[in-house]
Every structure is written in structure tokens, then in C-alpha cells.
Amino acid sequence: TQYSFKEVFGTLVAQKELFDVVAKPLVEDLIRGKNGLLFTYGVTGSGKTHTMTGSPGDGGLLPRCLDMIFNSIGPFQAKRFVFKLDDKNGVDVQCEVDALLERQKRDAMPVPKTPSGKRQIDPEFADMINVQDHCRVEEVDEDNVYSVFVSYIEIYNNYIYDLLEEAPFEPIKPKWNSCNTPVRNGDFIPPQSKILREDQNHNMYVIGCTEVEVKSTEEAFEVFWRGQKKRRIANTQLNRESSRSHSVFIIKLAQAPLDADGDNVLQEKEQITLSQLSLVDLAGSERTNRTKAEGNRLREAGNINQSLMTLRTCIEVLRENQMYGTNKMVPYRDSKLTHLFKNYFDGEGKVRMIVCVNPKAEDYEESLQVMRFAEMTQEVEVARPVDRPLCGLTPGRRLRNQAFREELSRKLEMRGGPINGETEEQSVSEMFLQNLPPLPSCELLDVNDDQTLPKLIEVLEKRHKLRQMLSEEFAKNVLAFKTALQEFDSSVVSKENYIQGKLSEKEKTIAGQKMELERLEKKIKTLEYKIEILEKTATIYEEDKRHLQQELESKSQKLQRQASDKRRLEARLQGMVAETTMKWEKECERRVAAKQLEMQNKLWVKDEKLKQLKAIVTEPKNEKPERPSRERDREKPVQRSVSPSPVPNAPPVRLRHRRSRSAGERWVDHKPPSNLPTETVMQPQVPHAITVAAASEKALAKCDKYMLTHQELASDGEIETKLIKGDVFKTRGGGQAVQFTEIETLKQESPTGRKRRSSPSNPDPAEDAADSEWTDVETRCSVAVEMRAGSALGPGYQHHAQPK
């Protein structure tokens, strides 16, 4: 199996070579204001802690990073407490007075919180930080001042603990362990777990974590070693000192530019840059069947494997989102380890991972899993942070300030230094000696010489007098000088008292202003809280307003739809009413016409009956009525009844369609839905026709003939069908037009007339006269009464009598 990585180191690689390739670029980014993350990953016992910490005589990555940082910023470090970290993952700049007060408070503490640089280095780790490489970052901004802060935490069983926290000891209040019994004085009191927070820049940090300002590599590593002793380790089957937690050593570098004079730090919080380098020593993944872990060790191993699995899941989801364009949520919150470094994976810094592999055969399968995951992480692309903005001041301010100080000290030495003072004193003594009378020659050449000694005595007396005069004058000058000094002292005391009074007044004013500031700050916080509440309320009201507007719009749209549906329904109902009204008007006209015709026929029948009765009454009795001969009846066409009775077992009649005279062309057969089926034997049939209920341009465009089937009631009450035909042609506008050419009329008539009742073929001659008279009268009356209306040949001859 082969895996590819950016760099592979052998088993005999030196710590310096590993540092130059992996960690040195991260330190350079740290000093340039960028964040970095470096963590070691591998199975248990693969050398992760050794890679990070090192061994005596050969320091690891952590001490080499500290040494490179302080070698680079050593001459440009700010004094202690000039930079002060707040509890929200930010940093503030204090003036020199406030920093001096902080330093005095620190010096006044009986036990210093941070190790002093003058104390002797602990020999336990002295060899680890004795790095002789003197590695440093090139092109450090000399116009900035720097301060380094370190913190050390561990993630144990998915809880965060501060390894630099000093557990307060309360002798009055006893400590209790898990068995509800007081612990002994020598028992270890575990610290409280910490929680994660997100700052205003969306960076994660541990709230309440101890952050120590350090000024040298020795001091920083001593802080690390103090926390390292508190880290949880245990003896397992695979490692005698197995790390049971993930340790995170955080180095924060605060830097700010000097002011325009190059003397003090620029008091602008926006110009402060806070960069961070996190060095993570991950606990090794392990299998319980190999470590034989039980109890707490088993629980620790489960939490370690779970956090490493969450790290792997986050990397896989990031890779899938980048490669396939998905938008899956990365489960950072499933583990404190991934949640703490969420901003690094989101692009807030450079990430480096060192994969430690143990060449033992027993670790082969686990090492394959580790290398497979490490190879996959190379496919994840992390965005690089942008460079910090420039402050806008002229570069070289520090060098100009140093040159000015050196020149000033040189001028002061030229004017009032100790060498020039000695020369001035010598010139004053020489001038004093020149003012005295010169001494005569003191040589005695003769025993009897009596002039030399008197002259010498005279000169000495003059010198003595002059000396006394100078002494008196000097005493007077001293007295005057003392008087002037006393007067000056009294004036100084009065001025000092005056200044003290003014200072006390100013202090009172400042105290009052501070109280006023505190009151205003509280008021501002209250107003900000009220503003926040009002903003939330306004947001709620705006949301309600938006919902109500949406509801109003939906209601108005619904009402508009209902109104349009109502208008459409009204128009439809009006059309239906008009159609129904027209239909019923036609039906009423037809019924009225039929009724009128029926009444006329009844009146005519009554008149005929009266005429026939009158003729019978007025007819002479000796004359017998002439009986209609059967031969004439046979000659007459036999008329069938309107509705003949069905013949039993008659074969069904096959409908025959009447072929239209215009068949053989493409037709549009327009049959309105109001037409009634005629159910006649002869039916018009047009082949290759498109049957439609309403004429449409699409149907007309496909055909060249048009036929409309129209039905109406004839005057006799029967249905008359008209086939209105026409030619279809295109118009200039691209539409279709129909020109009607002919009309075919199809009329259905019911058979009229019934067979008259006749007498028997061989009547009895005796009864012939009486029966024939009665029969003829009855027959004629029946014919007159039972005739049907609507006959064109006359009612008396179109209907037959009903059989008795």
C-alpha cells in the first residue's frame, strides 16, 4: 500500500530539520499577524509527545518555536502589562502609568504569579531549551512593540481543564471526594472544567483560561513545564506514559505600532494585532483489546477515539463539500476538540499536521488507518487569511528616536559632563593663583643676606591679608547663598503645598468624574439593553406586520378570485337562462301551434259529425245507405297505424346509413351537442370526417369542406334535419373562412291512416239492412271522432277507426 504526503521524514531525522520544514513557516506567520495550528496525530506510543516536547539535549517543536519567537522580537518587546488581555479574547493597550502600577502590584505580591527571568532555570528541562541555533524571523517590523502570552489547557473525557490554574486552598472548608468523605491534605483537587465561547470575530476561545505574559524562552517553557506536570498520563499495555488527554499549548502574540514620535505605544485598539499559534499534542488512538483497559482507562480510551473520529468526520465533510459542491453541515460541536479549532478549518489560519507512525508490526493495521486519513486531509483546501492593514505612520520611527536620544546624551556630556567639569575647576584655581602676589626668590646665597627674608615675609603677609579678605567674602557669599537657598526652599515648599492642594482637588474631580463615568456606563448598558429589547420587539412587530400583509394579500387575491368566479358563473347562468328561455319559447310556440291545430281539427270533426248526423236525420228511410264496396276498399292503399303492434319473434332491423352526395373529401362534421338522435334507418355518413361539437380554427385548418347538422321542429311537430354544407378557404390574415354552398334537408314522417273496419264477407241478408245502417253510422262517427291532426289529405281520409 502506498500513500503520498508533502514531506516524509525517516526514523533518524533531527528535531531541527523537522522544525525548519513544518513549524518555522507557522512562527513566521505568527509574527506577521496570522494564526496557525500544528498538531501531532497517530496511534498510541508513536512518538507524538516526543515530537512536540523533545528530550534532554534535543528540544522538540515547542521549545524551538518559543526560542525563534523571542530571538525575533527580543529587542522590540513592550514592558509588562502594557498589553492586557480581556476576558473576551481581545487585548487592550494601557498607558505607561497604568502599566507601572500593575508592575508595582505584581512586585508587591509575596509569591510572583509568573516565574522571574532572574531565577535559576530548573535543571529538569534546562537541556530542552538550550537551543544553539539562534533561529529568527527576517524583516521583523521594528516600529512595533510585542508581547507574548501563553496558556495551556487539556481536553480530558470531552471536558476542558486549565493546566495553569492555581487551585485555591480553603483550610476552613474541607474538600470532599466522590465517596462523600473529606480528602487528605496531600490529595489532588481537580480543577473545574471550562466552557467554550465565540468572540465578536467568530473565533472560539476558552473562557476563564489563565494567560501568562512571558518575556523569555526560559520563562515560557517554565510555565509549560508547570502545566505539563498536571497533565493526565497513565500506564497502559502499549505505553508506559500514555497521554490520556489532548493537550493544547496556545501562544498569543500581541503587537501594536509606536506613535509618530517612536517613543510610546499607539493608544488605538483598532491598530492592535493579536495572532495565535496553537500547538496540539493529540492523544493516540488505541484498541481496547490490545491495551486491556478497564474502568477509567476504558472510558478515557472511548472518549479519545470518539473525539478523533469526530475530527475525521469533520475533515471528510469539508472534503465532500469542496469536491462535490454540497452544503452539508460540518459537525464541529460533536467534540470539544473540533469545536475549539472550528475557525481554523473555516479559513482563519494555516493548519499543519504531523503524522507519527510506529514501525512495529503490531501497529500495522492502525497505522494504515492513520495514513489513509492523513492522505485524505491533504485534499481539503483551507482559505488563507488576509494580511493585516498598515497603520499609515512613517516607517523607521524607532531608529530615529534612538538616534535622537544618543545625540541628546552626547550634547549633555559635552556641556556638563565630569571631564569638562575638571577642566573648568583647574582653570578657576589657576585664575585664583594668578590674582595673588608673586612670591620672590627664596634662595639664600649669603649668610649676611637680610633682604630676602623680609621681602618673603612681606609677600606672605600680603597673601595672608588677601586670603582673609577672600575668606570673608566667601563667607558672605556662602551666607547669602544659604539665605537664597532657604528662601528658595520656602518658596518650593509653598509651591509644593499649593500643588498638593491642586492635586487633591484634581483627584477629587477625577474621582467624581470616574463615578460619573461609571454611572453613565451603567446607564449606557441599561439603554443598550432597552434598545436591544425594543429592536427585538420591533422585529417581532415587523414580522407580524409582514405576516398580516401576506395574509391580507392572500385574502384579497382570494376575494378577487371569488368575484371573478362569481362573474363567470353569473355570465354562464345568464347564458344558460337565455338558452333555456329561447328553448322553452320555441317549445311553447310549437305546443301552441299544435294545440291550435288540434282544436281546429276538433272543431272540424264536430262540424263533420253534425253534418253527417244531419244527413242521416234528413235522409229518407226507404232509401238505404249505399255500403261501400269491398272492391273499392281493396283498391285503396292499406294505411298502417302510427304505432303498429310488434310482431313476435321478428328479426332485428339493421340500420342502413345514407351516404352523402359529397363523400370522398376531408370534412369537418359540426354536430352541436343539443341535437337529438333520430334513430332512423337512413343516416348521413361522411367518411374521413373530423367530428366536432364546436367549430375551431385547428379543425378547419385540416379540412377543405364543412358540414353543419341543424335540427328544428316542422309545422307538423316532427324533427327536420338540415345539413348545411360549405367550402373552407384561408384568409389573408392567416385564419379560416367558410362559404356555404348548399343545404340538404332530411325529414322524418310518421305513417298516417289506419285500416277501416269492414263487415263480414257473407252477411246475413235478413240482418243486412239493419246491421248496415247501424254499422255505417257507427263507422262514420268513429272515423270522425278518432281522426288525427296534421294530415295533408284531410282528416276524414287519413285516419282509421279503432277496433271495438
Residue pairs with C-beta under 8 A, 6 or more apart in sequence:
1 368
3 371
3 372
3 374
3 375
4 375
5 355
5 374
5 375
5 378
6 378
7 21
7 22
9 17
9 18
11 359
14 58
15 54
15 58
15 59
15 60
15 61
15 64
16 64
16 133
18 51
18 61
18 354
19 61
19 64
19 65
19 135
22 38
22 61
22 352
22 354
23 38
23 61
23 64
23 65
23 352
24 68
24 135
25 350
26 36
26 38
26 65
26 277
26 350
26 352
27 36
27 65
27 68
27 69
27 72
27 137
27 277
28 137
29 35
29 36
29 275
29 349
29 350
30 36
30 69
30 251
30 253
30 275
30 276
30 277
31 69
31 72
31 73
31 137
31 140
31 146
31 253
31 275
32 275
32 387
32 388
33 255
33 273
33 275
33 387
33 388
34 275
34 349
34 350
34 385
34 387
35 275
35 276
35 277
35 343
35 344
35 348
35 349
35 350
35 385
36 276
36 277
36 278
36 349
36 350
36 351
36 352
37 277
37 278
37 280
37 341
37 344
37 349
37 350
37 351
37 352
38 61
38 277
38 278
38 279
38 280
38 351
38 352
38 353
38 354
39 278
39 279
39 280
39 281
39 282
39 352
39 353
39 354
40 48
40 49
40 51
40 52
40 280
40 281
40 282
40 353
40 354
40 356
41 48
41 282
41 308
41 353
41 354
41 355
41 356
41 370
41 374
42 48
42 282
42 284
42 285
42 355
42 356
42 357
42 358
42 367
42 370
43 284
43 285
43 286
43 358
43 363
43 366
43 367
43 370
44 236
44 238
44 239
44 242
44 283
44 284
44 285
44 286
44 291
45 238
45 239
45 242
45 284
45 358
45 363
46 284
46 356
46 357
46 358
46 363
46 367
47 356
47 358
48 243
48 281
48 282
48 284
48 354
48 356
49 241
49 243
49 281
50 60
51 60
51 61
51 354
51 356
52 60
52 61
52 62
52 279
52 281
53 59
53 60
53 62
53 63
53 128
53 228
53 281
54 60
54 61
54 62
54 63
54 128
55 128
56 125
56 127
56 128
57 127
57 128
57 130
58 128
59 67
59 128
59 129
59 130
59 131
60 128
61 279
62 221
62 224
62 249
62 279
63 128
63 129
63 131
63 217
63 221
64 131
64 133
64 135
65 251
65 277
65 279
66 129
66 217
66 220
66 221
66 251
67 129
67 131
67 133
67 135
67 217
68 135
68 136
68 137
69 148
69 217
69 251
69 253
70 148
70 215
70 216
70 217
70 220
71 134
71 135
71 136
72 136
72 137
72 140
73 140
73 146
73 148
73 253
76 140
76 142
76 144
76 145
76 146
76 398
77 145
77 146
77 147
77 148
77 215
78 145
78 146
78 147
78 265
79 96
79 99
79 103
80 99
80 102
80 103
80 106
80 213
80 215
81 94
81 98
81 99
81 102
81 103
81 106
81 213
82 93
82 94
82 96
82 99
82 145
82 147
82 265
83 91
83 92
83 93
83 94
83 147
83 149
83 213
83 254
83 256
83 272
84 91
84 92
84 93
84 94
84 102
85 91
85 92
85 149
85 211
85 252
85 254
86 92
87 207
87 208
88 197
88 199
88 200
89 197
89 199
89 203
89 205
90 199
90 274
91 254
91 272
91 274
92 269
92 272
93 256
93 265
93 266
93 267
93 268
93 269
93 272
94 102
95 264
95 267
96 264
106 112
106 113
113 212
114 212
114 213
114 214
114 219
114 223
115 219
115 222
115 223
116 219
117 215
117 216
117 218
117 219
121 129
121 218
121 222
122 222
122 225
124 225
125 221
125 222
125 225
128 221
129 217
129 218
129 221
131 217
141 255
141 257
142 396
142 398
142 399
143 257
143 258
143 262
143 393
143 395
143 396
143 397
143 398
144 255
144 256
144 257
144 258
145 255
145 256
145 258
145 265
146 253
146 254
146 255
147 213
147 253
147 254
147 255
148 213
148 214
148 215
148 220
148 251
148 252
148 253
148 254
149 211
149 212
149 213
149 214
149 251
149 252
149 253
149 254
150 211
150 212
150 214
150 220
150 223
150 224
150 249
150 250
150 251
150 252
151 162
151 164
151 206
151 209
151 210
151 211
151 212
151 249
151 250
151 252
152 162
152 163
152 164
152 223
152 224
152 227
152 228
152 247
152 248
152 249
152 250
153 160
153 161
153 162
153 163
153 194
153 206
153 209
153 247
153 248
153 250
154 160
154 161
154 163
154 231
154 232
154 245
154 246
154 247
154 248
155 161
155 245
155 246
155 248
155 307
155 336
155 337
155 340
156 232
156 244
156 245
156 246
156 300
156 303
157 245
157 299
157 300
157 303
158 303
158 306
158 307
158 335
158 336
159 193
159 336
160 193
160 194
160 195
160 196
160 206
160 336
160 340
161 190
161 191
161 192
161 193
161 194
161 245
162 191
162 194
162 206
162 208
162 209
162 210
163 226
163 227
163 228
163 230
163 231
163 247
164 209
164 210
164 212
164 223
164 226
164 227
165 191
165 210
166 210
167 189
167 191
174 182
174 183
175 182
175 183
175 187
175 189
176 182
176 183
177 183
177 187
183 189
194 206
194 207
194 208
194 209
195 206
195 207
196 204
196 205
196 206
196 207
196 336
196 339
196 340
197 204
197 205
197 206
197 207
198 204
198 205
199 205
202 343
202 346
203 343
203 348
204 339
204 340
204 341
204 342
204 343
206 340
211 252
212 223
214 220
214 223
220 251
224 249
227 249
228 247
231 243
231 245
231 247
232 243
232 244
232 245
232 300
233 241
233 242
233 243
233 244
234 242
234 244
234 297
234 300
235 241
235 242
236 242
236 286
236 291
236 292
236 293
236 297
237 290
237 291
237 292
238 286
238 290
238 291
239 284
242 283
242 284
242 286
243 281
243 283
243 284
244 283
244 297
244 300
244 304
245 283
245 300
246 280
246 281
246 282
246 283
246 304
246 307
246 337
247 280
247 281
248 278
248 279
248 280
248 340
249 278
249 279
249 280
249 281
250 276
250 277
250 278
250 279
251 276
251 277
251 278
251 279
252 274
252 275
252 276
253 274
253 275
253 276
253 277
254 272
254 273
254 274
255 272
255 273
255 275
256 265
256 266
256 268
256 271
256 272
256 273
257 265
257 266
257 271
257 391
257 393
258 264
258 265
258 266
258 393
258 397
258 398
258 401
259 265
259 266
259 267
259 393
259 397
260 393
260 394
260 397
261 397
261 401
262 397
262 398
262 399
262 400
262 401
263 401
266 391
266 393
271 391
273 388
276 349
278 341
278 344
280 341
282 308
282 337
283 304
284 304
285 304
285 305
285 308
285 366
285 370
286 293
286 301
286 304
286 305
287 366
288 298
288 301
290 362
291 297
291 301
293 300
293 301
306 335
307 335
307 336
307 337
307 338
310 331
310 334
310 335
310 337
310 338
311 335
311 337
311 338
312 373
313 331
313 334
314 330
314 331
314 332
314 338
314 345
315 345
315 373
315 376
315 377
315 380
316 376
317 328
317 329
317 330
317 331
318 330
318 345
318 380
319 376
319 377
319 379
319 380
320 326
320 328
321 327
321 328
321 330
322 379
322 380
322 381
323 379
330 345
331 338
332 338
332 339
332 342
332 345
333 339
338 345
343 349
344 351
344 382
345 351
345 380
345 382
346 383
347 382
347 383
347 384
347 385
348 385
349 385
350 382
350 384
351 382
353 374
353 377
355 370
355 371
355 374
357 363
357 367
357 370
357 371
358 367
414 420
435 466
436 463
436 466
437 459
437 462
437 463
437 466
438 459
439 456
439 459
440 452
440 455
440 456
440 459
441 452
442 452
442 456
443 452
444 452
444 453
586 713
590 713
590 717
593 715
594 717
594 789
597 789
597 790
598 789
600 789
601 787
601 789
601 795
604 795
605 784
605 785
605 787
605 795
608 784
608 795
608 796
609 781
609 784
609 785
612 780
612 781
612 784
616 777
619 625
624 769
624 772
624 773
625 772
625 773
625 776
627 759
627 772
627 776
630 758
630 761
633 756
633 758
638 755
639 751
639 752
639 753
639 754
639 755
639 798
639 800
640 751
640 753
640 754
640 755
641 751
641 754
641 800
642 750
642 751
642 752
642 788
653 681
655 681
655 683
656 681
656 682
656 683
657 682
657 683
657 684
657 685
658 682
658 683
658 684
658 685
658 746
659 684
659 685
660 684
660 685
660 686
660 707
660 723
660 744
661 744
662 686
662 705
662 707
662 725
663 685
663 686
663 687
664 687
664 688
665 688
665 704
665 705
666 688
666 689
666 690
666 702
666 703
666 704
666 705
667 686
667 688
667 689
667 690
667 703
667 705
667 706
667 707
668 689
668 690
668 692
668 695
668 699
668 700
668 702
668 703
668 705
668 706
668 707
668 728
669 686
669 689
669 690
669 691
669 692
669 707
669 709
670 692
670 693
670 694
670 695
670 706
670 707
670 708
670 709
671 691
671 692
671 693
671 709
672 693
672 694
672 709
672 710
673 693
675 709
675 711
676 711
676 719
678 719
678 721
678 746
678 748
680 748
682 746
684 709
684 723
684 744
684 746
686 707
689 703
689 707
690 699
690 702
690 703
692 699
695 706
697 735
697 736
700 706
700 728
700 736
700 738
701 736
703 728
704 727
704 728
704 729
705 725
705 726
705 727
705 728
706 725
706 726
706 727
706 728
706 738
707 723
707 724
707 725
707 726
708 723
708 724
708 725
709 721
709 722
709 723
710 721
710 722
710 723
710 724
711 719
711 720
711 721
711 722
712 719
712 720
712 722
713 719
713 720
714 720
714 747
716 749
716 790
717 790
718 747
718 748
718 749
718 750
719 748
720 745
720 746
720 747
720 748
721 745
721 746
721 747
721 748
722 743
722 744
722 745
722 746
723 743
723 744
723 745
723 746
724 740
724 743
725 740
725 741
725 742
725 743
725 744
726 738
726 739
726 740
726 741
727 738
727 739
727 741
728 736
728 737
728 738
729 736
729 737
729 739
730 736
730 737
731 737
752 788
752 790
752 791
752 793
752 798
752 799
753 791
753 797
753 798
753 799
753 800
754 799
754 800
754 801
754 802
755 800
756 779
756 783
756 800
756 801
757 779
757 782
757 800
757 801
757 803
757 804
759 771
759 772
759 775
763 771
763 772
764 771
779 801
782 801
782 802
783 796
783 799
783 800
783 801
784 796
786 799
786 800
786 801
786 802
787 795
787 796
787 798
787 799
788 795
788 798
788 799
789 795
791 797
791 798
791 799
792 798
